[in-house]
Structure formats: structure tokens, C-alpha cells
Amino acid sequence: MKRAEWHLLELGEEALAHEKFAAAKRMAESRGFDYVPSDILLRRSFEENLPRLMAAAGTETQPTPPEVAKAILGGVEVALPPLREVLQEFIALTKTKHMRKSDRQRHLWRLPRERAVSNFEKAVPRRAKAGIDRITREDALAFRAWWAARIEAGEIRAETAHKDFGHLSQIIRHWCELKGHTDLENPLPSCGLTRLSIRWSAARPFRGTGWRRAAHRRDR
């Protein structure tokens, strides 16, 4: 077992939950066991759990390291990967849907989804490395507020924000369906910014970077 994986399981709350969980899975598998959470193991019979218990205990002369025993007995909390990793897995899992596309078409399909993830990481940096199961409704509202501020400043149209939410919702929903996490409530549903765009555009025209460059030339 890699020293880095042992070290990761020894870390406290500051360690990334998904990386700790992934390390525990690898550690259990290296001893011949699937990773099974402890609450599920507790519902099994003693006979079913006996091989795990023996492996977790080790022998008198060669006891099992506590980190390994914890992994074998499902003592590390299950944690889903962060959004960027989910995106990469989503792209890989749906690769066959885009086989007939050219390289440019695939790039154009990936680009807005990668940009949506990057925007979320900028808007809610505390969740950039957290698992998607740690994203809360409050985080979604913070992302919405980040977009609303840009829309009200005339930097961007609400349709762009709406597309970001749509891409992120699609990525999470399809990944969960493909990976069997259908019980996870999608934390990034529709943002509801379209009405804001209509209301704001009636009072103030859109002013993107091109408008600012033109204004700068006039001022000169």
C-alpha cells in the first residue's frame, strides 16, 4: 500500500473526504475485501463478517495497522467525488454518445460544461474540492448570487447563467444515474435568473467587454 494512502487516512477533518474514502476503498481491496460501510456490516451476521474481523485483527505477532483495519471494517465515511472529477467521469461515461462527432464538435460540447464547473469553483471556492454530496442549497444560492451580481453589473446575460446551471444539473443527474447514486438530491437545479434578465434589461442595456472597449476608445 502506498505511503501516501496511509497518511491520508491518518489525517483529520482537514483532509479531503473523497480522497480519504477512495484510499480506504483501495486499502480494503488490497486485503481482498470490497469496501462496505460499517452500518451495512452491522446488519450482517457474525459468520458473514468473521473473515473481515480476522483480517482487521491480524495476528499477535503481526497486528493489522489501525488504518487498514478501519478500511476493512468500513469505518471511513462514504464521500462522493468533487464536481470537477464528476465532470471527467461524466465525459468518459458518455463517450460513446459522441463517437460520430468530430474533434471540434466534441471540444465545443465539452467547453461550456468545463466552463460551468470552473465558474462554480470561482463562485463557491469552499466547495471546489468537496464532494458533490457536500454541495448544499445555500451553495447553489451563492452561485446564483454570483451570477446575479454580474448580470446586474451589465457584464453578462442571464441566459449564460441559466446555461451554466443547466449543464451542472445535467452532469450531476446523469453521473448519479450512471453510478447508482439516484438517492442524491440534485443540489444545482434551475437558477431562475431568466426573469431577472428580462426585468433588468428593460431598465439597463447589456454592456459586455466589447461595450467597455468602445467606450474607452470614445473617451480617448
Secondary structure, 3 states (H helix, E strand, C coil): CCHHHHHHHHCCCCCCHHHHHHHHHHHHHHCCCCCCCHHHHCCCCHHHHHHHHHHHHECCCCECCHHHHHHHCCCCCCCCCEHHHHHHHHHHHCHHHHCCCCHHHHHHHHHHHHHHHHHHHHHCHHHCCCEHHHCCHHHHHHHHHHHHHHHHCCCCCHHHHHHHHHHHHHHHHHHHHHHCCCCCCCCCCCCCCHHHHHHHHHHCCCCCHHHHHHHHHHHC
